[in-house]
Amino acid sequence: QVQLVESGGGLVQAGGSLTLSCAASGRTFSRYLMGWFRQAPGKEREFVAAISRNGVTIYYLDSVKGRFTISRDNAKNTLYLQMNSLKPEDTAVYYCASDFGGRNFPSRKPTDYDYWGQGTQVTVSS
């Protein structure tokens, strides 16, 4: 069993920044592939970013490249998402997720992830 708890969401003006955190417990964090996803009202859950166990392999949604940075601190069992130059279209509930399967590289598919946090709301005003 894995517990994931997101924090750091909030209301920010367009062009602003937020840093999301995801605290993990229950199993050895360094053994998980990790990802961030988001879901806006009336839309499907969308891949945002993913990171390998050692942090070397990273993938981003095209629309967040250059603005968002995913990172992890395995010593602190924590995943991060630094979000800069935020836009109103980034408004969504953001979720972190863990993949404890046998993949070598992180996935962009929500169905490949085993455990999810409860989500944190990010609202960007124009």
QUIPE-V247936 format. One record per helix or strand. SS is the DSSP state (alpha for helix, beta for strand). FROM is the first residue (numbers start at 0). LEN is the number of residues. If there is no record, write none. Layout:
ss/from/len
SS/FROM/LEN
SS/FROM/LEN
//
This chain:
ss/from/len
beta/2/5
beta/9/4
beta/17/8
alpha/28/3
beta/32/7
beta/45/6
beta/57/3
alpha/61/3
beta/67/6
beta/77/6
alpha/87/3
beta/91/8
alpha/109/3
beta/114/2
beta/119/6
//
